[in-house]
Amino acid sequence: MERRNDYKQALLIEAVIHEADALGRSTAARRLAEIGVPLEVAVRVLTRPVERRQQFESPFMRRES
């Protein structure tokens, strides 16, 4: 699976997933739908977190080598 290139949406998705336990899965799924995440993807990230995409670093926060 390719890495996400929309950093803002990735942050929103991370926030919803992080709060999923407190919100409940149905509320979390609704919030993901509100920000444009397809239902199949929302179900996958909420029920099978191991299959989620790998995170990426912001282009603004690159580490210097």
N, C-alpha and C positions, 0 to 999 in steps of 0.2 A: 504494500500500500504506500502511496506517495505521501510525503509530508505535507501538512497544511501550509498554504502560503498566505493565508489571511490571518495575520497575527491578532487583530482585534476580535474577530469571531472566535478564534481559538481561546482567547482569554475569557470570553463570555461563556463558552462551553465548559471550560475548566471550572469556572465559578459555580455554574449550575450543578455540575457533577460533584464538586466538593460539598455542596449543600444538599445533595440528593437524600442522604440519610435523614436529615432534619426535615426536609420538605416532603418526603415521600416520593415514590417513583412516579406516580401519576402527575403530581405537580411539577416535578422535574422534567418529565416528558413534555408537558404542556409548555413550559418555559423554553425548552429546546426548540419546539415547533415554532414558537413566537419569533425566534431569531433565525429561522430558516433551515433548521436541521431536519433532514428527511426522517420520517418515522422509523424506517429500518435502521438508520444510524443511531437514532436516539435509543431505540430498544437495545441495540448492541452495546452501546457505551454504558448504559445503565444496568444491564444484566450480565454482561460478559466483559468486564473492564480489562481483562488480560489481552483482549483482541483490539484494544484501542491503538491509535497511531502513536508513534513515538513523539515526544515533545521536541520542540525546536527552540533555539535561542532567538531572541529578538535581534534584528540587525543592528539595533541601537545599543545592545548590551553585549556585543562580542568581546570575548576575552583577548587580550593582547598576548601573543606568543613570544 
